[in-house]
Amino acid sequence: MNMRISKDMKRKFDLINVLSRTEKPSLHDLHRATKIPESTIKRQLAAIRTEFGMKILFVRETGGERGATGYYMLTDWGIIDRDEFIKHYMML
């Protein structure tokens, strides 16, 4: 099956894939794994939350100050079937 998807959707899928397979990925980890600019990653994560109803939390590791370091955690797949996504992701 040869499926064409937009660059925007591929970025979203790439981020979801990394979030689902990486333990405690930081913004830098997501950037390194996907080559997506960090500012774009933040926008894409917001879109994923809105468009797919996924819950992606940012867990702060250094107190509550602004700009603190931390990691992302995918806690709810929303409208996406996790097993089907993982099964088909490698085909894209």
PDB file of N, CA, C and O in Angstrom, chain B, residues numbered from 101:
ATOM      1  N   MET B 101       0.850  -1.181   0.000  1.00  0.00           N
ATOM      2  CA  MET B 101       0.000   0.000   0.000  1.00  0.00           C
ATOM      3  C   MET B 101       0.892   1.239   0.000  1.00  0.00           C
ATOM      4  O   MET B 101       1.738   1.396   0.880  1.00  0.00           O
ATOM      5  N   ASN B 102       0.708   2.100  -0.966  1.00  0.00           N
ATOM      6  CA  ASN B 102       1.493   3.319  -1.064  1.00  0.00           C
ATOM      7  C   ASN B 102       0.592   4.501  -0.694  1.00  0.00           C
ATOM      8  O   ASN B 102      -0.206   4.968  -1.507  1.00  0.00           O
ATOM      9  N   MET B 103       0.733   4.971   0.538  1.00  0.00           N
ATOM     10  CA  MET B 103      -0.125   6.031   1.042  1.00  0.00           C
ATOM     11  C   MET B 103       0.656   7.344   1.079  1.00  0.00           C
ATOM     12  O   MET B 103       1.754   7.402   1.632  1.00  0.00           O
ATOM     13  N   ARG B 104       0.093   8.382   0.497  1.00  0.00           N
ATOM     14  CA  ARG B 104       0.713   9.704   0.537  1.00  0.00           C
ATOM     15  C   ARG B 104       0.029  10.529   1.620  1.00  0.00           C
ATOM     16  O   ARG B 104      -1.197  10.602   1.695  1.00  0.00           O
ATOM     17  N   ILE B 105       0.855  11.143   2.448  1.00  0.00           N
ATOM     18  CA  ILE B 105       0.313  12.036   3.463  1.00  0.00           C
ATOM     19  C   ILE B 105       1.060  13.354   3.382  1.00  0.00           C
ATOM     20  O   ILE B 105       2.175  13.420   2.865  1.00  0.00           O
ATOM     21  N   SER B 106       0.438  14.394   3.894  1.00  0.00           N
ATOM     22  CA  SER B 106       1.052  15.713   3.852  1.00  0.00           C
ATOM     23  C   SER B 106       2.254  15.778   4.804  1.00  0.00           C
ATOM     24  O   SER B 106       2.387  14.969   5.722  1.00  0.00           O
ATOM     25  N   LYS B 107       3.111  16.751   4.560  1.00  0.00           N
ATOM     26  CA  LYS B 107       4.266  16.972   5.435  1.00  0.00           C
ATOM     27  C   LYS B 107       3.801  17.239   6.869  1.00  0.00           C
ATOM     28  O   LYS B 107       4.398  16.748   7.827  1.00  0.00           O
ATOM     29  N   ASP B 108       2.743  18.012   6.999  1.00  0.00           N
ATOM     30  CA  ASP B 108       2.198  18.341   8.321  1.00  0.00           C
ATOM     31  C   ASP B 108       1.745  17.079   9.052  1.00  0.00           C
ATOM     32  O   ASP B 108       2.053  16.896  10.229  1.00  0.00           O
ATOM     33  N   MET B 109       1.014  16.210   8.354  1.00  0.00           N
ATOM     34  CA  MET B 109       0.528  14.986   8.995  1.00  0.00           C
ATOM     35  C   MET B 109       1.691  14.043   9.300  1.00  0.00           C
ATOM     36  O   MET B 109       1.686  13.380  10.338  1.00  0.00           O
ATOM     37  N   LYS B 110       2.678  13.973   8.425  1.00  0.00           N
ATOM     38  CA  LYS B 110       3.848  13.130   8.686  1.00  0.00           C
ATOM     39  C   LYS B 110       4.555  13.595   9.947  1.00  0.00           C
ATOM     40  O   LYS B 110       4.992  12.771  10.749  1.00  0.00           O
ATOM     41  N   ARG B 111       4.673  14.905  10.133  1.00  0.00           N
ATOM     42  CA  ARG B 111       5.293  15.426  11.359  1.00  0.00           C
ATOM     43  C   ARG B 111       4.514  14.985  12.586  1.00  0.00           C
ATOM     44  O   ARG B 111       5.099  14.566  13.585  1.00  0.00           O
ATOM     45  N   LYS B 112       3.194  15.078  12.509  1.00  0.00           N
ATOM     46  CA  LYS B 112       2.368  14.663  13.644  1.00  0.00           C
ATOM     47  C   LYS B 112       2.575  13.181  13.935  1.00  0.00           C
ATOM     48  O   LYS B 112       2.762  12.789  15.087  1.00  0.00           O
ATOM     49  N   PHE B 113       2.541  12.364  12.891  1.00  0.00           N
ATOM     50  CA  PHE B 113       2.734  10.927  13.073  1.00  0.00           C
ATOM     51  C   PHE B 113       4.119  10.623  13.625  1.00  0.00           C
ATOM     52  O   PHE B 113       4.265   9.761  14.492  1.00  0.00           O
ATOM     53  N   ASP B 114       5.138  11.322  13.131  1.00  0.00           N
ATOM     54  CA  ASP B 114       6.493  11.113  13.642  1.00  0.00           C
ATOM     55  C   ASP B 114       6.567  11.433  15.136  1.00  0.00           C
ATOM     56  O   ASP B 114       7.176  10.692  15.907  1.00  0.00           O
ATOM     57  N   LEU B 115       5.948  12.532  15.533  1.00  0.00           N
ATOM     58  CA  LEU B 115       5.953  12.902  16.956  1.00  0.00           C
ATOM     59  C   LEU B 115       5.203  11.874  17.799  1.00  0.00           C
ATOM     60  O   LEU B 115       5.681  11.473  18.861  1.00  0.00           O
ATOM     61  N   ILE B 116       4.041  11.452  17.334  1.00  0.00           N
ATOM     62  CA  ILE B 116       3.267  10.447  18.069  1.00  0.00           C
ATOM     63  C   ILE B 116       4.092   9.167  18.200  1.00  0.00           C
ATOM     64  O   ILE B 116       4.107   8.542  19.260  1.00  0.00           O
ATOM     65  N   ASN B 117       4.767   8.782  17.138  1.00  0.00           N
ATOM     66  CA  ASN B 117       5.588   7.579  17.171  1.00  0.00           C
ATOM     67  C   ASN B 117       6.682   7.692  18.228  1.00  0.00           C
ATOM     68  O   ASN B 117       6.873   6.769  19.020  1.00  0.00           O
ATOM     69  N   VAL B 118       7.397   8.807  18.249  1.00  0.00           N
ATOM     70  CA  VAL B 118       8.471   8.985  19.233  1.00  0.00           C
ATOM     71  C   VAL B 118       7.896   9.018  20.647  1.00  0.00           C
ATOM     72  O   VAL B 118       8.458   8.414  21.561  1.00  0.00           O
ATOM     73  N   LEU B 119       6.785   9.717  20.829  1.00  0.00           N
ATOM     74  CA  LEU B 119       6.158   9.774  22.153  1.00  0.00           C
ATOM     75  C   LEU B 119       5.739   8.390  22.633  1.00  0.00           C
ATOM     76  O   LEU B 119       5.804   8.104  23.828  1.00  0.00           O
ATOM     77  N   SER B 120       5.313   7.539  21.721  1.00  0.00           N
ATOM     78  CA  SER B 120       4.821   6.217  22.113  1.00  0.00           C
ATOM     79  C   SER B 120       5.947   5.225  22.365  1.00  0.00           C
ATOM     80  O   SER B 120       5.730   4.200  23.011  1.00  0.00           O
ATOM     81  N   ARG B 121       7.141   5.509  21.869  1.00  0.00           N
ATOM     82  CA  ARG B 121       8.235   4.539  21.947  1.00  0.00           C
ATOM     83  C   ARG B 121       9.414   4.980  22.817  1.00  0.00           C
ATOM     84  O   ARG B 121      10.331   4.195  23.062  1.00  0.00           O
ATOM     85  N   THR B 122       9.393   6.216  23.279  1.00  0.00           N
ATOM     86  CA  THR B 122      10.527   6.750  24.031  1.00  0.00           C
ATOM     87  C   THR B 122      10.097   7.063  25.455  1.00  0.00           C
ATOM     88  O   THR B 122       9.068   7.702  25.676  1.00  0.00           O
ATOM     89  N   GLU B 123      10.876   6.616  26.406  1.00  0.00           N
ATOM     90  CA  GLU B 123      10.568   6.897  27.805  1.00  0.00           C
ATOM     91  C   GLU B 123      11.048   8.299  28.165  1.00  0.00           C
ATOM     92  O   GLU B 123      12.231   8.608  28.023  1.00  0.00           O
ATOM     93  N   LYS B 124      10.152   9.129  28.621  1.00  0.00           N
ATOM     94  CA  LYS B 124      10.434  10.491  29.083  1.00  0.00           C
ATOM     95  C   LYS B 124      11.182  11.346  28.054  1.00  0.00           C
ATOM     96  O   LYS B 124      12.251  11.877  28.356  1.00  0.00           O
ATOM     97  N   PRO B 125      10.625  11.484  26.832  1.00  0.00           N
ATOM     98  CA  PRO B 125      11.317  12.303  25.836  1.00  0.00           C
ATOM     99  C   PRO B 125      11.201  13.801  26.144  1.00  0.00           C
ATOM    100  O   PRO B 125      10.109  14.317  26.383  1.00  0.00           O
ATOM    101  N   SER B 126      12.335  14.475  26.134  1.00  0.00           N
ATOM    102  CA  SER B 126      12.349  15.930  26.295  1.00  0.00           C
ATOM    103  C   SER B 126      12.076  16.570  24.935  1.00  0.00           C
ATOM    104  O   SER B 126      12.011  15.876  23.921  1.00  0.00           O
ATOM    105  N   LEU B 127      11.916  17.883  24.916  1.00  0.00           N
ATOM    106  CA  LEU B 127      11.751  18.605  23.664  1.00  0.00           C
ATOM    107  C   LEU B 127      12.955  18.347  22.759  1.00  0.00           C
ATOM    108  O   LEU B 127      12.803  18.134  21.556  1.00  0.00           O
ATOM    109  N   HIS B 128      14.136  18.367  23.342  1.00  0.00           N
ATOM    110  CA  HIS B 128      15.356  18.118  22.569  1.00  0.00           C
ATOM    111  C   HIS B 128      15.375  16.688  22.014  1.00  0.00           C
ATOM    112  O   HIS B 128      15.811  16.476  20.882  1.00  0.00           O
ATOM    113  N   ASP B 129      14.914  15.712  22.789  1.00  0.00           N
ATOM    114  CA  ASP B 129      14.836  14.329  22.314  1.00  0.00           C
ATOM    115  C   ASP B 129      13.894  14.222  21.110  1.00  0.00           C
ATOM    116  O   ASP B 129      14.202  13.544  20.129  1.00  0.00           O
ATOM    117  N   LEU B 130      12.751  14.894  21.196  1.00  0.00           N
ATOM    118  CA  LEU B 130      11.791  14.877  20.088  1.00  0.00           C
ATOM    119  C   LEU B 130      12.410  15.506  18.841  1.00  0.00           C
ATOM    120  O   LEU B 130      12.249  14.999  17.731  1.00  0.00           O
ATOM    121  N   HIS B 131      13.116  16.613  19.039  1.00  0.00           N
ATOM    122  CA  HIS B 131      13.789  17.279  17.917  1.00  0.00           C
ATOM    123  C   HIS B 131      14.844  16.363  17.296  1.00  0.00           C
ATOM    124  O   HIS B 131      14.907  16.206  16.077  1.00  0.00           O
ATOM    125  N   ARG B 132      15.652  15.777  18.137  1.00  0.00           N
ATOM    126  CA  ARG B 132      16.729  14.917  17.653  1.00  0.00           C
ATOM    127  C   ARG B 132      16.170  13.712  16.876  1.00  0.00           C
ATOM    128  O   ARG B 132      16.743  13.313  15.862  1.00  0.00           O
ATOM    129  N   ALA B 133      15.074  13.142  17.339  1.00  0.00           N
ATOM    130  CA  ALA B 133      14.501  11.952  16.703  1.00  0.00           C
ATOM    131  C   ALA B 133      13.747  12.264  15.413  1.00  0.00           C
ATOM    132  O   ALA B 133      13.678  11.426  14.514  1.00  0.00           O
ATOM    133  N   THR B 134      13.179  13.478  15.320  1.00  0.00           N
ATOM    134  CA  THR B 134      12.330  13.802  14.166  1.00  0.00           C
ATOM    135  C   THR B 134      12.920  14.837  13.224  1.00  0.00           C
ATOM    136  O   THR B 134      12.471  14.963  12.084  1.00  0.00           O
ATOM    137  N   LYS B 135      13.922  15.582  13.686  1.00  0.00           N
ATOM    138  CA  LYS B 135      14.516  16.697  12.924  1.00  0.00           C
ATOM    139  C   LYS B 135      13.531  17.852  12.710  1.00  0.00           C
ATOM    140  O   LYS B 135      13.741  18.702  11.844  1.00  0.00           O
ATOM    141  N   ILE B 136      12.466  17.875  13.496  1.00  0.00           N
ATOM    142  CA  ILE B 136      11.492  18.962  13.443  1.00  0.00           C
ATOM    143  C   ILE B 136      11.987  20.070  14.370  1.00  0.00           C
ATOM    144  O   ILE B 136      12.394  19.779  15.495  1.00  0.00           O
ATOM    145  N   PRO B 137      11.964  21.338  13.932  1.00  0.00           N
ATOM    146  CA  PRO B 137      12.393  22.437  14.823  1.00  0.00           C
ATOM    147  C   PRO B 137      11.580  22.445  16.119  1.00  0.00           C
ATOM    148  O   PRO B 137      10.388  22.134  16.116  1.00  0.00           O
ATOM    149  N   GLU B 138      12.233  22.801  17.221  1.00  0.00           N
ATOM    150  CA  GLU B 138      11.581  22.752  18.535  1.00  0.00           C
ATOM    151  C   GLU B 138      10.331  23.618  18.605  1.00  0.00           C
ATOM    152  O   GLU B 138       9.339  23.211  19.211  1.00  0.00           O
ATOM    153  N   SER B 139      10.355  24.808  17.995  1.00  0.00           N
ATOM    154  CA  SER B 139       9.162  25.669  18.026  1.00  0.00           C
ATOM    155  C   SER B 139       8.012  25.015  17.254  1.00  0.00           C
ATOM    156  O   SER B 139       6.852  25.157  17.640  1.00  0.00           O
ATOM    157  N   THR B 140       8.322  24.308  16.182  1.00  0.00           N
ATOM    158  CA  THR B 140       7.295  23.603  15.412  1.00  0.00           C
ATOM    159  C   THR B 140       6.755  22.423  16.203  1.00  0.00           C
ATOM    160  O   THR B 140       5.561  22.127  16.144  1.00  0.00           O
ATOM    161  N   ILE B 141       7.626  21.752  16.940  1.00  0.00           N
ATOM    162  CA  ILE B 141       7.176  20.626  17.769  1.00  0.00           C
ATOM    163  C   ILE B 141       6.106  21.090  18.745  1.00  0.00           C
ATOM    164  O   ILE B 141       5.085  20.422  18.911  1.00  0.00           O
ATOM    165  N   LYS B 142       6.330  22.221  19.389  1.00  0.00           N
ATOM    166  CA  LYS B 142       5.342  22.726  20.349  1.00  0.00           C
ATOM    167  C   LYS B 142       4.002  22.990  19.668  1.00  0.00           C
ATOM    168  O   LYS B 142       2.952  22.667  20.224  1.00  0.00           O
ATOM    169  N   ARG B 143       4.029  23.572  18.472  1.00  0.00           N
ATOM    170  CA  ARG B 143       2.782  23.820  17.731  1.00  0.00           C
ATOM    171  C   ARG B 143       2.130  22.511  17.308  1.00  0.00           C
ATOM    172  O   ARG B 143       0.911  22.365  17.391  1.00  0.00           O
ATOM    173  N   GLN B 144       2.936  21.565  16.857  1.00  0.00           N
ATOM    174  CA  GLN B 144       2.390  20.279  16.431  1.00  0.00           C
ATOM    175  C   GLN B 144       1.758  19.524  17.603  1.00  0.00           C
ATOM    176  O   GLN B 144       0.702  18.911  17.446  1.00  0.00           O
ATOM    177  N   LEU B 145       2.391  19.564  18.761  1.00  0.00           N
ATOM    178  CA  LEU B 145       1.820  18.894  19.931  1.00  0.00           C
ATOM    179  C   LEU B 145       0.473  19.509  20.308  1.00  0.00           C
ATOM    180  O   LEU B 145      -0.462  18.795  20.668  1.00  0.00           O
ATOM    181  N   ALA B 146       0.381  20.836  20.223  1.00  0.00           N
ATOM    182  CA  ALA B 146      -0.900  21.502  20.500  1.00  0.00           C
ATOM    183  C   ALA B 146      -1.959  21.053  19.493  1.00  0.00           C
ATOM    184  O   ALA B 146      -3.109  20.817  19.862  1.00  0.00           O
ATOM    185  N   ALA B 147      -1.573  20.938  18.232  1.00  0.00           N
ATOM    186  CA  ALA B 147      -2.516  20.503  17.196  1.00  0.00           C
ATOM    187  C   ALA B 147      -2.932  19.052  17.419  1.00  0.00           C
ATOM    188  O   ALA B 147      -4.105  18.716  17.251  1.00  0.00           O
ATOM    189  N   ILE B 148      -1.997  18.196  17.790  1.00  0.00           N
ATOM    190  CA  ILE B 148      -2.309  16.785  18.053  1.00  0.00           C
ATOM    191  C   ILE B 148      -3.325  16.682  19.187  1.00  0.00           C
ATOM    192  O   ILE B 148      -4.270  15.896  19.119  1.00  0.00           O
ATOM    193  N   ARG B 149      -3.121  17.474  20.217  1.00  0.00           N
ATOM    194  CA  ARG B 149      -4.062  17.454  21.352  1.00  0.00           C
ATOM    195  C   ARG B 149      -5.459  17.848  20.890  1.00  0.00           C
ATOM    196  O   ARG B 149      -6.444  17.214  21.268  1.00  0.00           O
ATOM    197  N   THR B 150      -5.543  18.898  20.069  1.00  0.00           N
ATOM    198  CA  THR B 150      -6.836  19.419  19.612  1.00  0.00           C
ATOM    199  C   THR B 150      -7.474  18.512  18.567  1.00  0.00           C
ATOM    200  O   THR B 150      -8.642  18.145  18.695  1.00  0.00           O
ATOM    201  N   GLU B 151      -6.721  18.151  17.541  1.00  0.00           N
ATOM    202  CA  GLU B 151      -7.273  17.408  16.412  1.00  0.00           C
ATOM    203  C   GLU B 151      -7.596  15.955  16.735  1.00  0.00           C
ATOM    204  O   GLU B 151      -8.586  15.419  16.236  1.00  0.00           O
ATOM    205  N   PHE B 152      -6.784  15.313  17.556  1.00  0.00           N
ATOM    206  CA  PHE B 152      -6.965  13.894  17.844  1.00  0.00           C
ATOM    207  C   PHE B 152      -7.458  13.624  19.263  1.00  0.00           C
ATOM    208  O   PHE B 152      -7.745  12.477  19.607  1.00  0.00           O
ATOM    209  N   GLY B 153      -7.560  14.654  20.083  1.00  0.00           N
ATOM    210  CA  GLY B 153      -8.023  14.471  21.458  1.00  0.00           C
ATOM    211  C   GLY B 153      -7.037  13.699  22.321  1.00  0.00           C
ATOM    212  O   GLY B 153      -7.421  13.107  23.329  1.00  0.00           O
ATOM    213  N   MET B 154      -5.779  13.705  21.930  1.00  0.00           N
ATOM    214  CA  MET B 154      -4.762  12.982  22.691  1.00  0.00           C
ATOM    215  C   MET B 154      -4.340  13.805  23.902  1.00  0.00           C
ATOM    216  O   MET B 154      -4.326  15.035  23.853  1.00  0.00           O
ATOM    217  N   LYS B 155      -4.002  13.127  24.975  1.00  0.00           N
ATOM    218  CA  LYS B 155      -3.479  13.807  26.161  1.00  0.00           C
ATOM    219  C   LYS B 155      -1.974  13.604  26.192  1.00  0.00           C
ATOM    220  O   LYS B 155      -1.473  12.497  26.390  1.00  0.00           O
ATOM    221  N   ILE B 156      -1.273  14.711  25.991  1.00  0.00           N
ATOM    222  CA  ILE B 156       0.181  14.707  26.032  1.00  0.00           C
ATOM    223  C   ILE B 156       0.573  15.709  27.107  1.00  0.00           C
ATOM    224  O   ILE B 156       0.400  16.916  26.939  1.00  0.00           O
ATOM    225  N   LEU B 157       1.095  15.204  28.198  1.00  0.00           N
ATOM    226  CA  LEU B 157       1.443  16.046  29.334  1.00  0.00           C
ATOM    227  C   LEU B 157       2.907  16.446  29.277  1.00  0.00           C
ATOM    228  O   LEU B 157       3.753  15.693  28.794  1.00  0.00           O
ATOM    229  N   PHE B 158       3.194  17.641  29.776  1.00  0.00           N
ATOM    230  CA  PHE B 158       4.583  18.039  29.976  1.00  0.00           C
ATOM    231  C   PHE B 158       4.840  17.950  31.474  1.00  0.00           C
ATOM    232  O   PHE B 158       4.187  18.633  32.263  1.00  0.00           O
ATOM    233  N   VAL B 159       5.781  17.118  31.859  1.00  0.00           N
ATOM    234  CA  VAL B 159       6.104  16.900  33.270  1.00  0.00           C
ATOM    235  C   VAL B 159       7.378  17.663  33.588  1.00  0.00           C
ATOM    236  O   VAL B 159       8.445  17.364  33.053  1.00  0.00           O
ATOM    237  N   ARG B 160       7.255  18.650  34.465  1.00  0.00           N
ATOM    238  CA  ARG B 160       8.414  19.467  34.839  1.00  0.00           C
ATOM    239  C   ARG B 160       9.307  18.713  35.821  1.00  0.00           C
ATOM    240  O   ARG B 160       8.836  18.047  36.743  1.00  0.00           O
ATOM    241  N   GLU B 161      10.608  18.843  35.588  1.00  0.00           N
ATOM    242  CA  GLU B 161      11.564  18.169  36.476  1.00  0.00           C
ATOM    243  C   GLU B 161      12.241  19.115  37.444  1.00  0.00           C
ATOM    244  O   GLU B 161      12.837  18.663  38.421  1.00  0.00           O
ATOM    245  N   THR B 162      12.169  20.417  37.203  1.00  0.00           N
ATOM    246  CA  THR B 162      12.889  21.373  38.053  1.00  0.00           C
ATOM    247  C   THR B 162      11.945  22.430  38.599  1.00  0.00           C
ATOM    248  O   THR B 162      11.993  23.586  38.179  1.00  0.00           O
ATOM    249  N   GLY B 163      11.107  22.050  39.508  1.00  0.00           N
ATOM    250  CA  GLY B 163      10.222  23.023  40.134  1.00  0.00           C
ATOM    251  C   GLY B 163       9.163  23.536  39.172  1.00  0.00           C
ATOM    252  O   GLY B 163       8.867  22.891  38.165  1.00  0.00           O
ATOM    253  N   GLY B 164       8.599  24.678  39.475  1.00  0.00           N
ATOM    254  CA  GLY B 164       7.522  25.210  38.670  1.00  0.00           C
ATOM    255  C   GLY B 164       7.863  26.455  37.894  1.00  0.00           C
ATOM    256  O   GLY B 164       6.975  27.082  37.317  1.00  0.00           O
ATOM    257  N   GLU B 165       9.134  26.835  37.865  1.00  0.00           N
ATOM    258  CA  GLU B 165       9.473  28.079  37.171  1.00  0.00           C
ATOM    259  C   GLU B 165       9.317  27.943  35.662  1.00  0.00           C
ATOM    260  O   GLU B 165       9.412  26.848  35.107  1.00  0.00           O
ATOM    261  N   ARG B 166       9.079  29.064  35.017  1.00  0.00           N
ATOM    262  CA  ARG B 166       8.908  29.100  33.570  1.00  0.00           C
ATOM    263  C   ARG B 166      10.210  28.683  32.888  1.00  0.00           C
ATOM    264  O   ARG B 166      11.299  29.057  33.323  1.00  0.00           O
ATOM    265  N   GLY B 167      10.082  27.903  31.812  1.00  0.00           N
ATOM    266  CA  GLY B 167      11.255  27.468  31.087  1.00  0.00           C
ATOM    267  C   GLY B 167      11.958  26.274  31.727  1.00  0.00           C
ATOM    268  O   GLY B 167      13.077  25.928  31.349  1.00  0.00           O
ATOM    269  N   ALA B 168      11.302  25.657  32.684  1.00  0.00           N
ATOM    270  CA  ALA B 168      11.899  24.512  33.374  1.00  0.00           C
ATOM    271  C   ALA B 168      12.069  23.343  32.410  1.00  0.00           C
ATOM    272  O   ALA B 168      11.357  23.236  31.412  1.00  0.00           O
ATOM    273  N   THR B 169      13.005  22.486  32.721  1.00  0.00           N
ATOM    274  CA  THR B 169      13.197  21.301  31.907  1.00  0.00           C
ATOM    275  C   THR B 169      12.209  20.229  32.331  1.00  0.00           C
ATOM    276  O   THR B 169      11.668  20.255  33.437  1.00  0.00           O
ATOM    277  N   GLY B 170      11.990  19.300  31.438  1.00  0.00           N
ATOM    278  CA  GLY B 170      11.067  18.220  31.733  1.00  0.00           C
ATOM    279  C   GLY B 170      10.935  17.306  30.538  1.00  0.00           C
ATOM    280  O   GLY B 170      11.768  17.314  29.632  1.00  0.00           O
ATOM    281  N   TYR B 171       9.876  16.518  30.551  1.00  0.00           N
ATOM    282  CA  TYR B 171       9.662  15.553  29.479  1.00  0.00           C
ATOM    283  C   TYR B 171       8.175  15.460  29.165  1.00  0.00           C
ATOM    284  O   TYR B 171       7.325  15.915  29.930  1.00  0.00           O
ATOM    285  N   TYR B 172       7.890  14.860  28.023  1.00  0.00           N
ATOM    286  CA  TYR B 172       6.514  14.677  27.575  1.00  0.00           C
ATOM    287  C   TYR B 172       6.067  13.252  27.838  1.00  0.00           C
ATOM    288  O   TYR B 172       6.861  12.312  27.800  1.00  0.00           O
ATOM    289  N   MET B 173       4.771  13.114  28.108  1.00  0.00           N
ATOM    290  CA  MET B 173       4.217  11.806  28.399  1.00  0.00           C
ATOM    291  C   MET B 173       2.851  11.688  27.700  1.00  0.00           C
ATOM    292  O   MET B 173       1.956  12.502  27.927  1.00  0.00           O
ATOM    293  N   LEU B 174       2.713  10.688  26.868  1.00  0.00           N
ATOM    294  CA  LEU B 174       1.462  10.411  26.178  1.00  0.00           C
ATOM    295  C   LEU B 174       0.598   9.553  27.102  1.00  0.00           C
ATOM    296  O   LEU B 174       0.923   8.397  27.372  1.00  0.00           O
ATOM    297  N   THR B 175      -0.504  10.130  27.582  1.00  0.00           N
ATOM    298  CA  THR B 175      -1.326   9.419  28.562  1.00  0.00           C
ATOM    299  C   THR B 175      -2.668   8.943  28.019  1.00  0.00           C
ATOM    300  O   THR B 175      -3.319   8.102  28.639  1.00  0.00           O
ATOM    301  N   ASP B 176      -3.092   9.467  26.870  1.00  0.00           N
ATOM    302  CA  ASP B 176      -4.374   9.062  26.284  1.00  0.00           C
ATOM    303  C   ASP B 176      -4.282   9.235  24.774  1.00  0.00           C
ATOM    304  O   ASP B 176      -3.897  10.301  24.292  1.00  0.00           O
ATOM    305  N   TRP B 177      -4.627   8.207  24.036  1.00  0.00           N
ATOM    306  CA  TRP B 177      -4.523   8.210  22.579  1.00  0.00           C
ATOM    307  C   TRP B 177      -5.686   8.913  21.900  1.00  0.00           C
ATOM    308  O   TRP B 177      -5.690   9.029  20.674  1.00  0.00           O
ATOM    309  N   GLY B 178      -6.667   9.384  22.649  1.00  0.00           N
ATOM    310  CA  GLY B 178      -7.792  10.101  22.037  1.00  0.00           C
ATOM    311  C   GLY B 178      -8.506   9.233  21.016  1.00  0.00           C
ATOM    312  O   GLY B 178      -8.851   8.086  21.297  1.00  0.00           O
ATOM    313  N   ILE B 179      -8.729   9.790  19.818  1.00  0.00           N
ATOM    314  CA  ILE B 179      -9.480   9.071  18.784  1.00  0.00           C
ATOM    315  C   ILE B 179      -8.624   8.085  17.996  1.00  0.00           C
ATOM    316  O   ILE B 179      -9.147   7.341  17.166  1.00  0.00           O
ATOM    317  N   ILE B 180      -7.328   8.070  18.240  1.00  0.00           N
ATOM    318  CA  ILE B 180      -6.435   7.174  17.502  1.00  0.00           C
ATOM    319  C   ILE B 180      -6.358   5.821  18.191  1.00  0.00           C
ATOM    320  O   ILE B 180      -6.167   5.736  19.404  1.00  0.00           O
ATOM    321  N   ASP B 181      -6.509   4.778  17.409  1.00  0.00           N
ATOM    322  CA  ASP B 181      -6.363   3.418  17.913  1.00  0.00           C
ATOM    323  C   ASP B 181      -4.869   3.119  18.007  1.00  0.00           C
ATOM    324  O   ASP B 181      -4.190   3.019  16.985  1.00  0.00           O
ATOM    325  N   ARG B 182      -4.368   2.979  19.202  1.00  0.00           N
ATOM    326  CA  ARG B 182      -2.936   2.796  19.449  1.00  0.00           C
ATOM    327  C   ARG B 182      -2.364   1.618  18.672  1.00  0.00           C
ATOM    328  O   ARG B 182      -1.342   1.754  18.000  1.00  0.00           O
ATOM    329  N   ASP B 183      -3.014   0.467  18.758  1.00  0.00           N
ATOM    330  CA  ASP B 183      -2.497  -0.734  18.114  1.00  0.00           C
ATOM    331  C   ASP B 183      -2.461  -0.592  16.591  1.00  0.00           C
ATOM    332  O   ASP B 183      -1.499  -1.014  15.950  1.00  0.00           O
ATOM    333  N   GLU B 184      -3.503  -0.002  16.017  1.00  0.00           N
ATOM    334  CA  GLU B 184      -3.537   0.197  14.564  1.00  0.00           C
ATOM    335  C   GLU B 184      -2.476   1.207  14.126  1.00  0.00           C
ATOM    336  O   GLU B 184      -1.842   1.032  13.086  1.00  0.00           O
ATOM    337  N   PHE B 185      -2.285   2.257  14.916  1.00  0.00           N
ATOM    338  CA  PHE B 185      -1.264   3.248  14.582  1.00  0.00           C
ATOM    339  C   PHE B 185       0.115   2.587  14.539  1.00  0.00           C
ATOM    340  O   PHE B 185       0.866   2.760  13.580  1.00  0.00           O
ATOM    341  N   ILE B 186       0.431   1.841  15.575  1.00  0.00           N
ATOM    342  CA  ILE B 186       1.750   1.197  15.645  1.00  0.00           C
ATOM    343  C   ILE B 186       1.905   0.180  14.507  1.00  0.00           C
ATOM    344  O   ILE B 186       2.978   0.067  13.915  1.00  0.00           O
ATOM    345  N   LYS B 187       0.847  -0.546  14.208  1.00  0.00           N
ATOM    346  CA  LYS B 187       0.901  -1.548  13.147  1.00  0.00           C
ATOM    347  C   LYS B 187       1.139  -0.905  11.774  1.00  0.00           C
ATOM    348  O   LYS B 187       1.904  -1.434  10.968  1.00  0.00           O
ATOM    349  N   HIS B 188       0.491   0.228  11.509  1.00  0.00           N
ATOM    350  CA  HIS B 188       0.563   0.859  10.195  1.00  0.00           C
ATOM    351  C   HIS B 188       1.642   1.917  10.065  1.00  0.00           C
ATOM    352  O   HIS B 188       2.006   2.289   8.950  1.00  0.00           O
ATOM    353  N   TYR B 189       2.153   2.401  11.165  1.00  0.00           N
ATOM    354  CA  TYR B 189       3.113   3.512  11.102  1.00  0.00           C
ATOM    355  C   TYR B 189       4.319   3.164  10.249  1.00  0.00           C
ATOM    356  O   TYR B 189       4.770   3.996   9.462  1.00  0.00           O
ATOM    357  N   MET B 190       4.838   1.989  10.380  1.00  0.00           N
ATOM    358  CA  MET B 190       6.035   1.605   9.650  1.00  0.00           C
ATOM    359  C   MET B 190       5.812   1.524   8.139  1.00  0.00           C
ATOM    360  O   MET B 190       6.772   1.483   7.370  1.00  0.00           O
ATOM    361  N   MET B 191       4.560   1.500   7.720  1.00  0.00           N
ATOM    362  CA  MET B 191       4.257   1.425   6.284  1.00  0.00           C
ATOM    363  C   MET B 191       4.338   2.791   5.621  1.00  0.00           C
ATOM    364  O   MET B 191       4.386   2.865   4.393  1.00  0.00           O
ATOM    365  N   LEU B 192       4.355   3.853   6.374  1.00  0.00           N
ATOM    366  CA  LEU B 192       4.360   5.205   5.789  1.00  0.00           C
ATOM    367  C   LEU B 192       5.736   5.617   5.340  1.00  0.00           C
ATOM    368  O   LEU B 192       5.912   6.722   4.828  1.00  0.00           O
TER     369      LEU B 192
END
